[in-house]
Amino acid sequence: MYSSESVSTVFSRKDPVRMKEVIHKKYAKGLGVADDDFIARLTASGYNTINFYQNWVGLFRKEFISPVAKTGTGFYTYFLSDTVRVGSQACYKIDFDPKNEHDLAFRGTMWIDTTSYALVQIDAAIGKTANINFIDNILIQQEYESVTPNEHTWIPQQTQVSIEASGLFDQTTGIVVGLTVSTSDAVVNQPRPADFLIPPLRLQLIALSRIRHSGRPSISSI
């Protein structure tokens, strides 16, 4: 068993693409883990950069085409299956499958807001065909929220990642890794000087009274 938790402030710039993470608090503890360095790499920061609004989603040094990418129709088959409510949003429920099983692509379901056509939620899976060392399956569940009054800017509010891996250690069948990344108090369109994002990682330990967690919104048919 291995558990880790961290609280950070993340700064991001779109053009040119830059990111800086200031780690305020970090906790890690393991029990009966022979190679905790490898487990730490699986659970390390970096999942806060997953964003399906980008054309490509980077995982384990491979680039996967996003289902909402501009060229997504060349890689995916889409099925409009239902109209549902995700939290307070009325959404189109759309299933997607890769046209070629050997492409670096996802399989899953996404929910698109019927008014703004924004991506509200997505469940995307990757299987063994992705040919990632030791990785059998990856499931990403991501929820978005609007952070501007006109609903033109949506960012990931919560990301849940489940990873199944095997062949890592002798005399073991495999491991299951679960990660949750939550975002709160997001601020957009307030640029910082370019040199502010250097270095990309910094430790700044502070006292925190609590760590907030939010659950997934309920989904019901309408």
N, C-alpha and C positions, 0 to 999 in steps of 0.2 A: 504494500500500500504506500502511496505517496500523495501528499497534498501540498499545494502552494497557493498563495494568494498575494496580490499586490494592488496598490492604489497609486495611480499615476495621473499626471496632467499631460495631455498629448497636444502638440501644436502641429498643424499641417498646412502646407502651401500647395496650391494646385499647379501654378505655372511660374517658375519651374517646380517640378515635384520635389518637395522637401518635407521631412518629418522630424520632430524632436519629441522625446519622451522624458519627462522628469518624474522619477520614481520617488514617491513620498514614503511608502511603507511596503515591506515585503516580508513574507513569512513562508517557510518551507519546512516540511518534516516528512521523513520516510520511515517505513518499518518493513524489514525483510526484503529490501531492494538491493540487489547485488551491484547494479550499475546505475546509481542515481544520477550520474552526469547525463546519460542518455535520456532518462525520464525527464530530467530538467529541461533538456532541449525540446522534447515533445510538448512540454507545458510552458515553455518560455513565452515572453511577450512577442508580439508579431501578429497575433490573430486580430488585434485591434485595427489592422490595416485591411482586413477583408471588406470589400465593398463591391457589390455586384453592379453598381452603376458604372464602374470602370469596365472597359472592354475586355480586360484580362484580369483574372484572379490568380495570384501567385500562391502556390502551396508546395512546400518541400522542393523548392528550386525548379518547379515546373509551372508553366503558364496555361491556365484553363480558360477557354472562351466563355464569357458570361452569357446567360440566356437572354439578357436585355442589351447585348452589344449591338452596335450598328450593323455588323455583319452576321448577327445571330441566325438569320433565316438560312444562311448557307450551311449551318452546322446542326440546327435543331428542327424537329417537327413539333408544332404546337397544337394543343387541343383545348378549346374553350369548353369547360365541363360544367360550370355552375356560376351563379351570382350569390355571394355570401356576404356576411357582415363580419369584419375583423375589428373588434373593439367598437368604435363609433363610425368606422369607415365602411361604406358599401363598396364591394370589390368584385372584379371578375376573377374567378378561379381558373387558372390556366396551367395545364400539365405540359411538360416538355420532355422530349427524349432526343438523344443524339442520333443524327442520321447515320453516322458511322460509329460503330462500337469502339473502334480503335482511336478515334479522335480524343483529344484531351478536352472532354466536355462533361457536363453534369446531366443528371436525370432527376426530375422532381416536379414540384408544384410551386407556382408563384401567385400572389394575390395583387392585382392592380386596381388602384382607386378608380371608380367609375367617373369621377368628376375631373380630377387633375391628371389622371393616367399615370400617377406616380407608383413606384414599387413600394408596397406597404409591408409585405412579408414574403419570404422565400424559404423553401425547404429543398436543398440541393444535395445530391449524393454522388459519390465517386466509388467505383468498384475496383476489382483487381485488374481490369483492363487498362487502367492508368499506368500500371507497371511502376509503382513507387516501392522502393525497397522496404521490406518488412510490413508494409501497409496493406491490409485486406479491404477495409472499407472506411470511408469518411462521410459523415453526415453533417451538413451545416444548416442550421436554422437561424435565420436572421430577420429581425424586425426593424422597421424604419419609422421615423417620426419627422414631421415638419417642424423646422426651427425658425421659419420666417412667416409673418402674417399672411403673405400671398401664396403660401404653400409651394413656392418655387424651389426651395432648398430642403431636401430630405437627406438625413444621415442615419447610419446604423445606430439604433438605440440599444439593442441587445443582440449578441451573437452567441449561439451555443454550438459547440463543435464536439462531435463524438468520433473517436478514432479507434478502430480495431486493428491491432498489430500482432504478428506472430513471427516465430523464428528469431526472436531477439536474444534469448538466453538459453543455455543448456538446461534440459530437464524441465522446461516450462512449455505450456501450450500457447500462451500469448497473453496480451494485456488489453484492457479497455481504458481509454483515456477520455475523460469528459472535461470540457473547458467552457467557462461562461465569461463573456466580456460585456460589461454594462457601461453605458455612457450617460452622463447627466450634466446639466448646466452647460450645454453646448452654446458656443458663441461663434458667429460667422461674420464674414466681411469686415473684419478688423485686423488688417495686415500688420505684421511686425517687420522690422528691418531684416534684411537678408542674413546678416551676421548673427541675429538672435537664434537662429536654428543650428548654430554650431557651438558645441558638438551635438550630435544627434541623440546622445543619451547622457543623462545626468542624475546623480543621486542627491536627493534633498529630503532627508528624513525629518518628519514632523509628527506631532502628536495628533492622532485622529480618534474621535470619540466613538465612531461606529462606521461600519461599511454598509452602504445601502444595497439592497437587492430588490429587483422588481420581477414579477412573474410575467408569463406570456399572456397576451390578451385572449379572451375567449373568442371562438369562431362559431357562428351559428348561421344556418341557412336563412335566406329571406326570399 
